[in-house]
């Protein structure tokens, strides 16, 4: 029996994802509407036989949601082979959209045993660590720009690489109002941000992802990361070299763009 179009396209995108290759753009029917993009993403993820190290929230800025006429963010899986230590190099291509600076959390697997609701009142005991993180975002397709959440969601959430800085034991701080900055000194590029641009605050974004995992009946058998969304938007990479991200009270994270 011949494969359907969605099966052929998902196979093609998965191969591109695993081999760092670029393919032709997906048809609009899989990317324009978020519901169709979610189905396509989940189909692709089901075909990736590599360890899942965590999940990312995307589209967490309210101005972006309003502009693209969406009601909430979305999430996508993050795989172990795309997680790097701070300071490592990342090779980019013409389909790379930019660089982001985020707060990430390391979550205990016992979160999946919660029977009731996940909320700000009970989340603290399930957070082991928090850390600054850089995410390189981009497509596996020959396309530029963002016209819908579906563009990002259908392409594995448009995540390329994640770099995590020094982890700190979780403690209650005003995570919703921390100054952030990402810079490349040689490019004379410096972009300021704030954690309050992330879906009210990163904890709220974390809870959103965990609720979605519960709804979708996703369970991991080990502790995992949740990357909560960019505090500085998608910052264009205008020159290769060292990028340094700083989040007040959390620390720094670095990557070398090649």
C-alpha positions as CSV (number, residue, x, y, z in Angstrom):
1,X,0.0,0.0,0.0
2,X,1.4,3.4,-1.0
3,X,1.9,6.0,1.8
4,X,-0.4,9.0,2.2
5,X,1.0,12.5,1.6
6,X,1.2,13.2,5.3
7,X,3.2,10.0,5.9
8,X,5.6,10.8,3.1
9,X,6.1,14.4,4.3
10,X,6.5,13.4,7.9
11,X,9.1,10.8,6.9
12,X,11.0,13.5,4.9
13,X,10.9,16.1,7.7
14,X,12.1,13.5,10.3
15,X,15.0,12.5,8.1
16,X,15.9,16.2,7.8
17,X,15.6,16.7,11.5
18,X,17.9,13.8,12.3
19,X,20.5,14.6,9.7
20,X,20.5,18.4,9.9
21,X,19.4,18.8,6.4
22,X,17.0,21.3,4.7
23,X,14.0,20.3,2.7
24,X,11.3,22.1,0.6
25,X,8.5,23.8,2.6
26,X,5.5,21.9,3.8
27,X,2.1,22.5,2.2
28,X,0.1,25.2,3.9
29,X,-2.6,22.8,4.9
30,X,-0.2,21.3,7.5
31,X,1.1,24.6,8.7
32,X,-1.5,27.4,8.5
33,X,-3.8,26.2,11.3
34,X,-2.3,25.3,14.7
35,X,-4.5,22.2,15.1
36,X,-3.3,20.7,11.9
37,X,0.3,21.6,12.7
38,X,0.0,20.0,16.2
39,X,-1.2,16.7,14.6
40,X,1.7,16.8,12.1
41,X,4.2,17.6,14.8
42,X,3.0,14.7,16.9
43,X,3.2,12.3,13.9
44,X,6.8,13.4,13.3
45,X,7.8,13.1,16.9
46,X,6.3,9.6,17.0
47,X,8.9,8.6,14.4
48,X,12.0,9.9,16.2
49,X,13.5,7.0,18.1
50,X,15.8,9.1,20.2
51,X,15.5,10.0,23.9
52,X,13.3,12.9,24.9
53,X,15.1,15.1,27.3
54,X,12.3,17.6,27.9
55,X,9.8,19.9,26.4
56,X,9.6,23.6,25.2
57,X,7.0,26.2,25.4
58,X,6.7,28.4,22.3
59,X,4.7,31.4,21.3
60,X,4.7,32.6,24.9
61,X,4.7,36.4,24.2
62,X,1.2,37.9,24.3
63,X,2.0,40.5,21.6
64,X,2.9,37.7,19.2
65,X,-0.2,35.7,20.1
66,X,-2.3,38.7,19.4
67,X,-0.6,39.4,16.1
68,X,-1.0,35.8,14.9
69,X,-4.5,35.5,16.4
70,X,-3.7,32.6,18.7
71,X,-5.2,32.1,22.2
72,X,-2.3,30.2,23.8
73,X,1.2,29.0,23.3
74,X,2.1,25.4,22.2
75,X,4.7,22.9,23.2
76,X,7.1,20.5,21.5
77,X,9.4,17.7,22.5
78,X,13.2,18.3,23.0
79,X,15.6,15.5,22.2
80,X,18.8,14.6,24.1
81,X,21.0,15.0,21.0
82,X,19.9,18.7,20.7
83,X,20.9,19.6,24.3
84,X,24.4,21.0,24.7
85,X,26.5,22.4,27.6
86,X,27.0,26.2,27.8
87,X,29.8,27.4,25.6
88,X,29.5,24.8,22.9
89,X,29.3,25.7,19.2
90,X,26.3,25.6,17.0
91,X,26.4,25.6,13.2
92,X,23.6,27.6,11.6
93,X,22.2,27.8,8.1
94,X,19.9,30.1,6.0
95,X,16.8,28.7,7.7
96,X,17.9,29.6,11.2
97,X,15.5,32.2,12.6
98,X,17.6,33.5,15.5
99,X,18.6,33.0,19.1
100,X,16.6,33.2,22.3
101,X,17.3,33.5,26.0
102,X,15.1,31.6,28.4
103,X,14.5,30.3,31.9
104,X,14.5,26.5,32.1
105,X,13.5,24.1,34.9
106,X,14.5,20.6,35.7
107,X,11.4,18.7,36.8
108,X,11.1,15.5,38.9
109,X,9.4,12.6,37.1
110,X,7.1,12.2,40.0
111,X,5.1,15.1,38.5
112,X,3.4,12.5,36.3
113,X,1.9,10.9,39.5
114,X,-0.2,14.0,40.3
115,X,-3.9,13.0,40.4
116,X,-5.3,16.5,40.8
117,X,-4.6,19.8,39.1
118,X,-1.1,21.2,38.6
119,X,-0.9,24.7,40.0
120,X,1.4,27.3,41.4
121,X,0.6,26.0,44.9
122,X,1.9,22.5,44.4
123,X,4.5,22.9,41.6
124,X,7.5,23.9,43.9
125,X,8.2,20.5,45.3
126,X,8.6,19.0,41.8
127,X,11.2,21.5,40.6
128,X,14.8,20.4,41.3
129,X,16.7,23.1,39.5
130,X,16.4,26.2,37.4
131,X,18.9,27.7,34.9
132,X,19.4,30.2,32.1
133,X,19.2,28.7,28.7
134,X,19.9,29.7,25.1
135,X,17.8,28.2,22.3
136,X,18.7,28.4,18.6
137,X,15.5,28.4,16.6
138,X,15.1,27.5,12.9
139,X,13.4,25.4,10.3
140,X,14.3,22.2,8.6
141,X,12.6,23.7,5.6
142,X,13.7,26.3,3.0
143,X,11.6,29.1,4.5
144,X,12.1,32.3,6.4
145,X,10.0,34.3,8.8
146,X,6.9,33.4,10.9
147,X,3.4,33.8,9.5
148,X,1.6,31.5,12.0
149,X,2.2,29.3,15.1
150,X,1.7,26.4,12.7
151,X,4.9,27.3,10.9
152,X,6.9,26.8,14.0
153,X,4.9,23.9,15.5
154,X,4.8,21.7,12.4
155,X,8.6,21.8,12.2
156,X,9.4,20.2,15.6
157,X,8.6,23.5,17.3
158,X,11.4,25.1,15.3
159,X,14.0,24.0,17.9
160,X,17.5,23.5,16.7
161,X,19.7,23.4,19.8
162,X,19.5,24.2,23.5
163,X,22.4,25.3,25.7
164,X,21.9,25.2,29.5
165,X,24.0,27.4,31.9
166,X,24.8,26.6,35.5
167,X,21.9,25.0,37.3
168,X,20.7,26.4,40.7
169,X,18.6,24.7,43.2
170,X,15.1,25.9,42.9
171,X,14.0,28.6,45.4
172,X,11.2,31.1,45.3
173,X,12.4,34.3,43.8
174,X,10.5,36.9,41.8
175,X,11.1,35.0,38.6
176,X,8.4,37.1,36.9
177,X,10.4,40.3,36.9
178,X,14.1,39.7,36.2
179,X,16.2,41.7,33.7
180,X,17.7,39.7,30.9
181,X,20.2,40.4,28.1
182,X,21.8,38.6,25.2
183,X,24.8,40.0,23.4
184,X,27.5,39.6,20.8
185,X,30.3,42.1,21.6
186,X,32.1,41.7,18.3
187,X,28.9,42.5,16.4
188,X,28.1,45.4,18.8
189,X,24.7,43.6,19.3
190,X,22.9,43.8,22.7
191,X,19.3,43.1,23.3
192,X,17.6,43.6,26.7
193,X,14.5,41.7,27.9
194,X,12.6,40.7,31.0
195,X,11.2,37.4,32.3
196,X,7.8,39.1,32.5
197,X,7.4,38.8,28.7
198,X,7.1,35.0,29.0
199,X,3.4,34.2,29.4
200,X,3.1,36.4,32.5
201,X,6.1,34.6,34.0
202,X,8.2,31.5,33.4
203,X,6.4,29.6,36.2
204,X,3.1,30.1,34.4
205,X,4.6,28.9,31.2
206,X,6.0,25.8,33.0
207,X,2.5,25.0,34.4
208,X,1.0,25.4,30.9
209,X,3.4,22.8,29.5
210,X,2.9,20.4,32.3
211,X,-0.9,20.6,32.0
212,X,-0.7,20.0,28.3
213,X,1.5,16.9,28.9
214,X,-1.0,15.6,31.4
215,X,-3.9,16.2,28.9
216,X,-2.0,14.4,26.1
217,X,-1.1,11.6,28.6
218,X,2.6,11.9,28.0
219,X,4.8,10.3,30.7
220,X,8.6,10.1,31.0
221,X,10.4,7.6,33.2
222,X,13.1,10.1,34.2
223,X,13.5,13.7,35.3
224,X,13.3,16.2,32.5
225,X,13.7,19.9,31.4
226,X,11.0,22.4,30.5
227,X,12.1,25.4,28.5
228,X,9.7,28.2,29.1
229,X,10.0,30.6,26.2
230,X,12.2,33.6,25.1
231,X,12.6,36.6,27.4
232,X,14.1,38.7,24.5
233,X,12.0,37.5,21.5
234,X,13.7,35.9,18.5
235,X,17.0,37.8,18.2
236,X,18.5,37.8,14.7
237,X,22.0,36.4,14.5
238,X,23.8,39.2,12.6
239,X,27.3,37.9,13.0
240,X,28.9,34.6,14.0
241,X,30.9,34.3,17.2
242,X,30.2,34.3,20.9
243,X,26.8,35.1,22.2
244,X,26.3,35.5,26.0
245,X,23.0,35.5,27.7
246,X,22.5,36.9,31.2
247,X,19.5,36.5,33.5
248,X,19.5,38.4,36.9
249,X,19.8,36.1,39.9
250,X,20.2,33.0,37.6
251,X,23.5,33.5,35.9
252,X,24.9,33.3,32.3
253,X,24.8,30.9,29.4
254,X,27.0,31.1,26.2
255,X,27.2,29.6,22.7
256,X,29.5,30.1,19.8
257,X,27.6,30.5,16.5
258,X,29.5,29.0,13.6
